[in-house]
Amino acid sequence: MNQHATILVIDDEKSIRRFLELSLETREYTVLLAATGQEGVRLCLDRHPDVVILDLGLPDLPGLEVLTRIRAESSVPIIILTVQDSDQEKESLLDAGADDYLTKPFSMTELLARIRVALRHSVNLKETTVFKKGPLTIDFNTRAVSINQTLVKLTKTEFELLKTMVKFAGKIVTQNQLLKDVWGTYAYEHSHYLRIYVAQLRRKLEKEGVKDLIITEQGVGYRLNI
């Protein structure tokens, strides 16, 4: 356990905030609390937590807007809490940058497991801030991808795919792992998205002269050729 990690909880229900505060502090996490979207965004950008737990039913701002504001400034892992269980909503939130999704009522055991996964991903990313292969450079702090010092414009999803492949560079990354890392825990049924976005990513890299970087392992997944 990352005992000194800081968790920001953004939830308008006082009972939920108190429950999460006690549960997380018992496990030696530092907890920040926000009852509104505005306060949550401010705390996130001022205090730089390691994980954000975001409830969608906030009194002042739509949860999607809070998510978008945070994601525009930070790559902090964000776990969504909501009473809704719509597939369309899940896709919208994951596309907007959410890392995971839990429906209320939720199990504390499950939430703690999601937090541990989010922290592991966060630590792995911090350990690799710049990746270079030949003419290709990826700066994870600025989310900039360049080939021979020319910036390559990637969508958020394309960048997240590339980031995950770099994290496991040289190893086969299964389709399920990529779907989970990029679209979230509940995205296994969307494998057709994965093929489309990998093809788009390949075309953009190859257009600038970087070929054979992403190798398809038939029936298994993909491997970044290092």
C-alpha positions in Angstrom: 0.0 0.0 0.0 1.1 3.5 -0.8 0.6 4.6 2.8 1.2 8.3 2.3 -0.9 8.8 -0.9 -3.4 11.6 -0.9 -7.0 10.9 -2.0 -9.4 13.7 -2.9 -13.0 12.9 -2.4 -15.5 15.1 -4.2 -19.0 14.3 -3.0 -22.0 16.4 -1.8 -23.3 13.8 0.6 -21.8 14.5 4.1 -22.3 10.9 5.2 -20.4 9.6 2.2 -17.6 12.0 2.7 -17.3 11.1 6.4 -17.5 7.4 5.7 -14.8 7.6 3.0 -12.6 9.8 5.2 -12.7 7.4 8.1 -12.2 4.3 5.9 -9.3 5.8 4.0 -7.5 7.4 7.0 -7.7 4.0 8.8 -5.6 2.7 6.0 -3.2 5.6 6.3 -4.2 7.6 3.3 -4.3 11.4 3.5 -7.8 12.5 2.7 -9.0 15.8 1.2 -12.7 16.5 1.1 -14.8 18.7 -1.2 -18.6 19.1 -1.2 -18.9 21.0 -4.5 -17.4 20.7 -8.0 -15.8 24.1 -7.8 -14.1 23.3 -4.5 -13.0 19.9 -5.8 -11.4 21.4 -8.9 -9.6 24.0 -6.8 -8.3 21.4 -4.3 -7.1 19.1 -7.1 -5.1 21.8 -8.8 -3.8 23.3 -5.6 -2.9 20.1 -3.6 -2.1 17.6 -6.4 -3.7 14.5 -4.9 -2.6 11.0 -6.1 -6.2 9.8 -6.8 -9.5 11.6 -7.1 -12.9 10.0 -6.2 -15.6 12.0 -8.0 -19.3 11.8 -7.4 -21.4 12.9 -10.4 -24.4 14.3 -8.4 -22.9 17.6 -7.4 -25.0 20.7 -6.5 -23.1 23.3 -8.6 -21.5 21.7 -11.6 -22.2 18.5 -13.7 -19.8 15.8 -12.8 -18.7 15.6 -16.4 -17.7 19.2 -16.3 -15.7 18.7 -13.1 -14.0 15.7 -14.8 -13.2 17.8 -17.9 -11.8 20.7 -15.9 -9.5 18.5 -13.9 -8.4 16.4 -16.9 -7.5 19.6 -18.8 -4.8 20.4 -16.1 -3.9 17.0 -14.6 -3.4 13.3 -15.4 -4.4 12.3 -11.9 -6.3 9.0 -11.8 -10.0 9.7 -11.4 -12.5 7.1 -10.1 -16.2 8.0 -10.7 -19.0 7.3 -8.3 -22.6 7.5 -9.4 -26.1 6.1 -8.9 -26.5 5.8 -12.7 -25.6 2.6 -14.6 -26.0 3.7 -18.2 -23.5 2.3 -20.8 -23.8 5.5 -22.7 -22.8 7.5 -19.6 -19.9 5.2 -18.9 -18.6 5.7 -22.5 -18.9 9.5 -22.2 -17.1 9.6 -18.8 -14.3 7.2 -19.9 -13.9 9.1 -23.2 -13.6 12.4 -21.2 -10.7 11.0 -19.1 -12.1 9.0 -16.2 -9.9 6.0 -15.2 -12.6 3.9 -13.4 -16.2 3.7 -12.6 -18.2 2.5 -9.5 -22.0 2.5 -9.1 -23.6 3.4 -5.8 -24.0 1.5 -3.5 -20.5 0.2 -3.7 -18.3 -2.0 -1.6 -15.4 -0.4 0.2 -13.3 -3.4 -0.5 -13.9 -2.9 -4.3 -13.1 0.8 -4.0 -9.9 0.2 -2.2 -8.9 -2.3 -4.9 -9.6 0.3 -7.6 -7.5 2.9 -5.6 -4.6 0.5 -5.4 -4.7 -0.1 -9.2 -4.9 3.6 -9.8 -1.9 4.3 -7.6 0.2 1.6 -9.3 -0.6 3.1 -12.7 0.2 6.6 -11.4 3.6 5.5 -10.0 4.5 3.7 -13.2 3.8 6.8 -15.2 5.9 9.0 -12.9 8.8 6.7 -13.3 8.9 7.2 -17.1 8.5 10.9 -17.9 10.1 10.8 -21.4 10.3 7.9 -23.8 12.6 8.0 -26.9 13.0 5.6 -29.8 14.9 6.8 -32.8 13.2 9.9 -34.1 10.2 9.4 -31.7 9.9 11.3 -28.4 7.0 11.1 -26.0 6.9 13.6 -23.1 4.4 12.3 -20.5 4.4 15.5 -18.5 3.3 17.7 -21.4 1.5 14.9 -23.3 3.5 15.9 -26.4 4.5 13.4 -29.1 7.1 14.4 -31.7 9.0 12.8 -34.5 12.2 14.4 -35.6 11.1 17.4 -33.4 7.8 17.8 -35.4 4.8 17.5 -33.1 2.3 14.8 -34.0 -1.3 15.6 -33.1 -3.0 12.7 -31.3 -6.4 12.5 -29.8 -6.7 11.8 -26.1 -7.5 8.1 -26.7 -4.6 7.6 -29.2 -2.3 9.2 -26.6 -3.6 6.9 -23.8 -3.1 3.9 -26.0 0.5 4.9 -26.8 1.1 5.6 -23.1 0.0 2.2 -22.0 2.1 0.5 -24.7 5.1 2.4 -23.5 4.5 1.5 -19.9 4.8 -2.2 -21.0 7.4 -1.5 -23.8 8.8 -4.7 -25.2 6.1 -6.9 -23.7 2.8 -8.1 -25.2 -0.1 -6.0 -23.9 -3.3 -7.9 -24.2 -6.4 -6.4 -25.7 -8.2 -6.6 -22.4 -5.3 -4.7 -20.7 -5.4 -1.9 -23.2 -9.2 -1.8 -23.0 -9.1 -1.6 -19.2 -6.3 1.0 -19.1 -7.7 3.3 -21.9 -11.5 2.8 -21.6 -11.9 1.5 -18.1 -12.9 -1.6 -16.3 -16.2 -2.1 -18.0 -15.0 -1.7 -21.6 -14.2 -5.3 -22.6 -17.1 -5.5 -25.0 -15.7 -2.6 -27.0 -12.8 -4.4 -28.7 -13.8 -3.0 -32.1 -12.9 0.5 -30.7 -9.4 -0.8 -30.0 -8.7 -1.9 -33.5 -9.9 1.4 -35.0 -7.8 3.5 -32.7 -4.7 1.4 -33.0 -5.0 1.7 -36.8 -5.4 5.5 -36.6 -2.4 5.7 -34.3 -0.3 3.6 -36.6 -1.2 5.8 -39.6 -0.2 9.0 -37.9 3.1 7.6 -36.8 3.9 6.0 -40.1 2.9 9.2 -42.0 5.9 10.9 -40.2 8.3 8.1 -40.9 8.0 5.8 -37.8 7.2 2.3 -39.0 6.8 -1.0 -37.3 6.6 0.5 -33.8 3.4 -1.2 -32.9 3.5 -4.9 -33.6 0.2 -6.9 -33.7 0.4 -10.2 -31.8 -2.5 -12.0 -33.5 -5.3 -13.1 -31.2 -3.5 -11.7 -28.1 -2.8 -8.0 -28.3 0.0 -5.6 -29.3 3.6 -5.0 -28.5 5.7 -1.9 -28.7 8.8 -2.7 -30.7 11.8 -1.4 -28.8 
